Each structure stands twice: as C-alpha cells, then as structure tokens.
Amino acid sequence: MKINITETVLRDANQSLIATRMPMSDFEPILETMDKAGYYALECWGGATFDSCLRYLHEDPWERLRKIRKVVKNTKLQMLLRGQNLLGYKHYPDDIVRAFVRKSVENGIDIIRIFDALNDLRNIEVAVDEAIKAGAHVQGTLCYTTSPIHTPENFVNLARQLEKMGCHSICIKDMAGIMSPKEAYDLVKAVKEAVKLPIVVHTHCTTGLGPMTYLKAIEAGATTIDCAIACMSGGTSQPPTESMNYTLKQFGYDAGLNEDVLKEINDFFRPIRDKALETGLLNPVVMGTDPDSLTYQVPGGMLSNLIAQLKAQNALDRLQEVLEETPRVRADLGYPPLVTPSSQMVGVQAANNVLSGQRYKNITKEIKAYIRGEYGRAPGELNAELVKKVLGDEKPLECRFADTLEPGFEKAKKEIGDLARSDEDVLSYVAFPQIAEKFFKEREEREHNTVSYQIRKVD
Ligand code: CO
C-alpha cells in the first residue's frame, strides 16, 4: 500500500524548532534535490513563514513562494492557512480571504490545509470555497485536542461537515503532539467509517509519541503523514522522515522515497541546524521529549514562544507555573484547541495570570475579543464569572465576526498606494500593515542604493 510522506522542514519543522527564522538563502541550494526525493508534498509556506519573512528576514513571502515553485517542478507545494485568519492573528473580511487564497494558488500552491483554531467550521467556509474554485487540493482540518468536549463523535461530526463542504482530504492536526497511538487508531478508524475522503495525520514529537502514533494511524487507514528530515526532526518538530520510511517499508508499505536523496538532504540541513544551536536560535530544550505536554497540551511553536517571552521578561524560572496555569485558562475559555492564534492568546494570558500574581487582573484584549465571540464559537461553556467580568450585560456575537466587517481590499490598496507594486503586496500590507509598509520602504531604499551605486560605477 502506498503511503504519502509530506516533508515539513521548510515550514513546520522550521517553525517549531527555530521560530521560522530560516532564510530562503539557506535552503535554496537544496530545493532541486528535494524535488527528487519522492515526497508527496513539500510543506513550505503559510503558518508563520509569511510573518517571519516580512518581520525578521526582509524577504517578500510571495517571492519566496514563486522561487520555490520555479525550482520544485514535480513535487506538490503545500501551505497551512488559518481559515478566516489567513496567516495573521485576526479575522479578515471575505473579499480579502478570497483574494489571498486565489493569489496563493496563482503563485504556486497546490495543497491548502485549512483550519480554524476553534474547529468553528463557519470560519473556514469561505477559504475552502475559494480554494476549490481556484483548483487547489483542499485539505479540511480537525484540530485535535483532548477535553470533555472533544469526543470521537464530535470529531466525526466535524469530518462529515468537511466532506459536505467539498474538501478533498481530511487532516487530523495534532499540533501539540498529544495524540496517543491508541487515540490515533480509534479516531482514524471512526473518521474513515464516516467519510470517504483520504485521511492525513499531522503530529509532533513533543511527547515522544509521534512515530508510534503515525504507525497506528496508518494501520487504521490514514494514507498521508507529515515528517521532517532527521536533523530537523524530533522534539517539538515532526517525526523523522528517514525512520518512518524505514519502518513503513519493513511493514510492506511503500512511501516511495529515495534513501540516497534523503541522505543528501539531511547532510545539507545538518550544518544549518548546528549553526542554529551555536547561535542559540535553536534551544536544545525543544529537541527533547516532554511528557508534561500530555497535561499542558502546549504545541511546539507555542512552547518556544513562551520561552522567548519569559526570557525577555527575565522570568524564565516561572515557566513551570505558566505551563500549569495554561490548562486552567483553557478550561475557563471552553477548551479551545491550542493552535495559532488561540495558543498565543492562552499562553500570554496564562503568563499574565502568573506574573501579575492574580488571575485575570490584566485581561488581554485578545481574550476579551474571544469572550465576545469574535474568534468564533468556543467548543464548550465559558467560565461564567470571567464572561461577566468582561462582557457585563453585553451579549456575545451570534454571527461570524467576518460578517461584521466591510470589504477591505480596495480600501487597503488606496491606503498603501504606490508602495505596493502588486495585489500580492496589498495582501502583505493587509496582513501586517506596519511591518509590510516598513518592508516596502526598505525595498525602495535598497533598490535606490543599488541604482545610484551602478550610476557611480559608470561614472
Ligand atoms: Co504542526
């Protein structure tokens, strides 16, 4: 039986281990080789890559995608999209969501994995619809979490809705690496019985369960798994591509990967990983196994963010307390799965609760918006006292937050004016206004300097 392996080193491994700080120039030389490995897809865009390109790497994210597409001719390119949040942290109007999805496909994306942090499927409908129209492979997503609300029946019901929406496959996305082999087996079986679509399983090694979880998921009928090349695997990243390929082969599955090419890829990324360790960009803590996450459910990206945040506030010694506060905040909020943006929101609030010495003394504006219903419907009941504290007599939102937003593309286009050179630029601006504007200005300056330098040379 054929099993598809998607390589995540360019996106999720990069995001989970080194906060998405790998510049294009680091991995550009290996792309042609990666195209020959036999991967089902390269996950290379979306998630935090967009933000990181503009904010830290001085790269145009769209250009990165086009450059990858130009070299990777045979392997599918995959992105992760946060539904109505796109690649940002708030909800955008529908016209922006449609434009963003269309442009992602136009610039080279084949597979769009679309999720909503709360599994409120109203928040992915528009993106799914547009991605289908644009001819992409649309992967509807179930964000996996455990709570009294998140029963197998709940997930099966969501999977049925994804099938009805027209998704081409279903991803069970375990962003925190907490799905045990048994849970994976039972859930994949249940979903497979309920829907006809291929099932993809995505996990992380955070708790050490990852490779076993994949094996049992495949035994239950999953056909695609996400892995990371060995030197960028493990810990908060994905299970290693090579070891999964090796294991599957022995059990008679065919992952279709070329082992010599995998070795070449691993040899290429090892010095990049070593450099990240040397500079401290890669904290060895995130490469270990942390069974505590089974209790705290903190996904990889969130853990490295929390560490960075506490370090900046000189409070890294409070990490344990913050980790213990995280599930309490989550319960108060009706058990949202912890994935961007809810992971950041819950993490920051948990840190506030610990560092201020009093729970909900400072409530972040994101948590207030969440309680107003601006992120969607919470999976479970919210803590009534907390709701009262935030809302008073106000009623939470019934409709999608996006239904309260005016169309935004044309307005943004006017606002940014000549600094944007394409619709893609306008979308970067919509996603991260100040950062994109700064990026555009620096781009002008860079080019101006190059031009004047050339003129001087001619003189
Ligand atoms: Co992930």
Boltz pocket constraint, residues with backbone or C-beta under 6 A from the ligand:
constraints:
  - pocket:
      binder: B
      contacts: [[A, 12], [A, 174], [A, 175], [A, 202], [A, 203], [A, 204]]
      max_distance: 6.0
